[in-house]
């Protein structure tokens, strides 16, 4: 009997040890995902709705962050984009989430609200800038807004990972002084040489940048908003825009190639037939792997060339 008791005691002891080890493993796994860190990389897990904001955040966070962007395809309509179960899982693991706001990506905002995470930081760009729903949501085309977002992202990263605050400050300084240098230089050059030049645009994506460059955007505002939101412009606005092109009242037409309609294509073709240069822009990164500043700088170079060839 004594031998049997010893065997039983030893078995219970081994079971207790195994149970304790299992509990430690579970705790370790939980710690790997708590606080938004990826269990595989140990980096701060970040989700950006759009890849242009994701590109900026990844440069500011460096190797301390793991950024995943939900909208990367140029064919995706952010207004209608509905996060997949996999996207929702990413949001549930994220310690930091960036949403554009202003009605641009409403279903992502709903998904974020439906998956609350303790200690998660959220940046709604429209709230930071002060653009309400119904306003122009294309804030990444406003250079002063981009700067404001860069500053806020850095402060948020420092709150989430205070031990690396100095690193994030260095990344911030490098991004502004080096990363955005060509972008800033091109903007300054266009403003210096072409401020006051009348231009047209097929939609409101170009409004913030035109204002920053000092260009005179004369396309009816309601026309640009309607095209951006996928609705039909009024007959009066169509007639006005058509006349501006026909009579060469604009020197350059700016065209969002990711949002084509038959009417817009007709206007672009008419501009070309009237020898009005056409400069293209896109709503999301082109290519999808590009850095924010490289994408924007290429578009600015194209615009500069178009302005230079206008007659």
N, C-alpha and C positions, 0 to 999 in steps of 0.2 A: 504493500500500500504506500509506504514512504517513497518508493521509487516512482510510483505512478503520480504521486503529488508533485515530486520534483519535475517530472516531465510536463505536467500541467502548468506548473509555475513558470517553467522556462518558455513554454508556448505562449502563455499570457504576456510574459515580458517581451518576447519577440514581436507579438502583435501590437503591444503598446508602443514599441520603438518604431515599427512600421507606420503606425497611425500618426505618430509625432512627425516622422519624416514627411509623410503625405501632407500634413497640415502646413509644414514649412514650405513645401513646394507650391501649394495653393497660394499661400501668402506671398511668396516671391513672384508668382505669376501675376497676382493682383497688383503688386507694386510695380510691375513692369508696364502695366497699362494705366494705372492711376496717374493723375496729373498730366495725362495726355501724351506721355512718352510712348514711343513704339516699343513693343516688347522685344522686337528683333534688333533694333538699332540703338535704342536708348535715347534717341533724339526727340525733341519736342514735336509732337504730331500737330500739323496745321492743315486745315482745309480751306481753300479759297474757291468761291463759286466760279469765278472767271480766271482764265489763265494769265491775263495781263496783271491782275493783282497778285496772283500766285508767283509770277516771275519776279516782281519787285520784292515780295516777302522772302523768297528763297535767297535773293542776293543780300538782303539785310540780315537774315538769320544765319547764312553760311552753313558750316557743317554742324551747327547746333540744332538745326531744324530739319524736319522731313515734311515737305510741302506737297500736297496733292490737290490738283485743280479739277473741278467737276466738269466744267464746260471748256472743252478744248477743240471741238470740231467746228470749223467755220460754217457748217450747215445747220448747227443747232441754234434754235431761237430761244434766247434766254427768257423771254416773256412766257414761253410755254414749257420750258425745260422742267421735267419732273424727275427728281432724284430716284435712282434705282435702289433696290434693297442694298446693293453693295455700297452705293453712295451714302445711304443712311447709316450704314455700319461705320463708314469713315467718319461721319459727323459725330457718331456716338463715342468714338475713340479720341476725337480731337480735343486738344487743350485750348486751341485758338482757332476761331472761324472768322473768315472775312466774307461778308455779303455786300453786294453793290447797293441794293436798296432802291428807293424812289420808284417802286413798281417794276423794276427791271428783271428781277429774279424772285418773284413772290413765292413760288413753290419751294424754293430752297429755304427761304426764311421760315416758311411753315414747317418744313422738316426739322430745322434747327430748334424751333420752339417745341416741337413734339419729342425731341430727344435731349432733355436737360442733362447737363453734366456738371457735377459739383466742381467749382473752381475754374470752369471754362471761361475764357475771355472771348468776347465777340466784338468785332468791329463792323458796324454798318456804315459804309462810306457816306451814304446820303445823309445820315444823321450827323456825322462829323462835319460835313460841308454845309449842311442846312438846306438841302434840296428835298422838297416834299414830293410825295407821290403825285404824278401828273406833271412834275417839272422835268427838265432835260436830264436824263439819267446818265449821259455819256461823260461822266466826270473824269475818266482817265484821259480824255482829250483836253482837259484843262490843266496846263502846267502848274499853276499855283495850287490847284487842288491836289495834284500828284505830290507836290512838296508837303502839303499838309498831311496826306495819308502816310508818306514816308516817315514823317516825324512821329505820328501816332503809332504806327507799327513798331517803331523802335522802342517807344515808351512801353507799349504792351509787352514786348518781348522781355524787356528788363524787369517788368513786374512778375512775369511768369518764370523767369530764370535769373534771379538777382545775382547769382554767383558769376554769371557771364555778362553782367551789365557793361563792363569795360569793353569787352569784345564787341557787343552790339553797338556801342558808341563809335568804335573804330569803323565798323561796317557801314554805319550811317554816314560818317564823314567821307569815306572812300566812295560810296555810291553817289553822293551829291557832287563831289569834286572831280571824280574820274568817270564813274559810270554814266552820268548824265551830261558830261562835258560836250560831246558832239551834238547832242540833242539841244542843249542850251545855246551853243554857238550857232547852229543852223537857224534857230528861232530868232536870235538877235540879228542875224544877217538878213533874213526875210523882212523883218520889221524895219530895219534900217533902209533897205532898198525899195520896198514895195508897199509900205504903209499907205493906206488910203486907196489902194487899187480895188476897183469893183470886181467882185467874184460871185459865182453862184455855187450852190451845193444842192445835191438831190435830197439830203435829209439833215436832221438836226445834229448828227454825230460831229459835224464840223463847226458848230457854232462857237463852242468854248475856245477852240484853237484859233479860229478866225479872229476872234476878239483879242486873243493874246498876241497875234501877229500884226494887229493893226489893220487887217484887211477889211474892206467894206463889203460885207455879205448882204446882197440886196434881194436874194430870193425870198418870197413871202414866207414868213415864219410858220404860218399854218400849213403851208405846203410841205415844208421839211418835217414838221411834226407828224403830219398824216402819213407820210411815207415811212418814217421811223416806226410808227405804231401799226403799220399794216392796214391803214384805213384809206379811204378814197379822198383825195384832195377835192376842194370845190372847183367848179367849172371856172370861176373867176380867177382863182389862184393858178390854175393850169394855164389859163390864157395869159396871165401876167408873166409867168415864168417862160412860157413859149416866146412871148414877145421880147423878153430880155435877151434870149438867145438869138432869135431871128434878127434883131436890130443890133446885135453885138454890143449890148450894154454891159456885158460882163467880159472880162479879159481871160478868165480861166473858169472851168467848171470842175468842181470836186465831186467825185462819184464813189459811193460805197459799193464795191464790187460784190460784196456778200449779201446785198439786198437789192436784187434786180426785179423790175417789173416791166411789162411791155411799154408802159408810158415812159418810164425812166429810160429804158433802152432807146426809145424814139428820141428823147431829148439829147441823150449822149451822141447819138448818130447825127442829129441836127447840128449840135455844137461842132462836131468834127467837120461836117460839110461846110460850116461857116468859118473854118480855120480857127476855131476857139480851142486852145489846148485843154485837154482833159487830164486831171491828176486823180489818181485812185487812192482810196483809203479802205481799210477793212475794220470790221468790228472787233475781231479777236486777233491774236498773234498770227502773223503770216511770215514764215511757216510757224506751225504750232510750237516748235522747239526753240524759236527765237527768244532772245531777251527783250524785255519791254523797250529799252532804249534803242536797240538796234532796229527793231521794227518801226518805231516812231521816226528814227533818223532817216531811214530809207524813204519813208513817205514824205518827209520834209525835203529831202533832196529832189524827189520827183516833183514836188510842188514848186521848189525853187527853179527847177529847169523849165517847168510849164510857164511860170511867170516871166522867165527870161525870154521865152520864145513867143510870148503874146505880142500881138500887133494892134 
